[in-house]
Amino acid sequence: MTDESLFKAGLPGSAGDEWSNANRGPHHLLHRSHDNGLQFRILLIPSTPQLSSMFVKICGIRDVATARAVAECGPDAIGLNFYRKSSRWLDLPMAERICRVLPAEVEPIGVFVNHAVDEILDIVSHCRIGTVQLHGDEPPDIAEKLIRSGREVIRALRIDEANADRLPEYVAEYREIPLRAFLVDARVDGAYGGSGRKAPWGAIAKAWNCDWPPLILAGGLTPTNIAEGIREAQPWGVDTAGGVESSPAIKDPIKVRAFIDNARTGGR
Ligand SMILES: O=C(O)c1ccccc1N[C@@H]1O[C@H](COP(=O)(O)O)[C@@H](O)[C@H]1O
């Protein structure tokens, strides 16, 4: 980790408020403690992923019963998708209900595509969601505004074989912005995300030159391929939507459990 990235990791104002601290599992201690100092971070952040501490997010939960069933499987986070064109979209009252029943150790993350900052802040305030996943064409200043407003931000980057070597360029645009993580999803024409298509793991691993913020791998991840994806791309965390469904937008708890177990054990 460089001095610069340590400095950024410790920047105040990157969302340590009552929302983001309410639903926190152990992973958040890795990069959210301003008070405990840099030493603390150096000791806890692994330079290569340790499977048991793999951050796992299950995205696209749309009802309370599914939220409870998925939470029982032990993910770190679930994704609530506010992009209206997604089959996984849910409305605000349902999102609020889900957030109310989630156990404290499972964090809700709001997924947005090209929403206005005010709309995002309205939604996350209502639901007490601390982290926003920007999955559209939002420029860096949107992330900056959200962070200044006390939210944490995961920035999604859409990558295929053709643009993988530009990853450092995309990441550099956020040099001054204390993101919580980058999420790398597959680039597919006509889709912002949730395509079920695999991202180019090897090319991502080769191009990723950034020790902070951490990398979340997404795109076409399933219980069957997750261990290989982790081995190849070496992410800090993983995220799936379609890979744990029995039919479009319907989560299958058996697949969810298998995905989480395999992510944490490397399929062993
Ligand atoms: O899930 C969606 O429908 C979606 C729509 C628009 C933006 C993001 C979306 N979901 C995110 O996409 C990735 C990859 O999904 P999949 O596993 O390939 O189905 C997922 O991690 C969600 O965070």
The ligand as an ORCA input file, in Angstrom:
! r2SCAN-3c Opt
* xyz 0 1
  O     -28.886     -6.874    -11.594
  C     -29.240     -6.066    -12.436
  O     -30.261     -6.236    -13.121
  C     -28.447     -4.807    -12.664
  C     -28.918     -3.869    -13.543
  C     -28.225     -2.702    -13.765
  C     -27.053     -2.466    -13.107
  C     -26.532     -3.396    -12.234
  C     -27.214     -4.578    -11.995
  N     -26.716     -5.521    -11.147
  C     -25.324     -5.650    -10.862
  O     -24.698     -6.304    -11.953
  C     -23.728     -7.211    -11.469
  C     -23.599     -8.424    -12.356
  O     -24.784     -9.160    -12.378
  P     -24.801    -10.732    -12.757
  O     -24.225    -11.461    -11.584
  O     -23.974    -10.887    -13.991
  O     -26.232    -11.071    -12.965
  C     -24.186     -7.606    -10.095
  O     -23.070     -7.767     -9.338
  C     -25.088     -6.496     -9.635
  O     -24.454     -5.713     -8.635
*
